[in-house]
């Protein structure tokens, strides 16, 4: 689905013109955001499950549940990609994935 700016109120498709009001554009965009959020939540739940597997394997082999240098790598990755807010997101993500074992 192409992105439309608030100034794109008309789209032509073949021989018809579709008028998009700002209200409809906002409603459609919010629907897309809700779908994206659902995918993000699913990916976070998947990440939590994988993290649990890693923690169980680490503990089962006599290691610690948390690997601090790995967490620093994750923080750096998110920070590099998204800046300071990325660090905050990564901290929350790590918190969600810790302590499930």
Buried (B, 14 or more C-beta within 10 A) or exposed (E): EEEBEEEEBEEEEEEEEEEBEEEEBEEEBEEEEEEEEEEEEEEBEEEBEEBBEBBEEBEEEEEEBEEEEEBEEBBEEBBEEEEEEBBBBBBEBBEBBBEEB
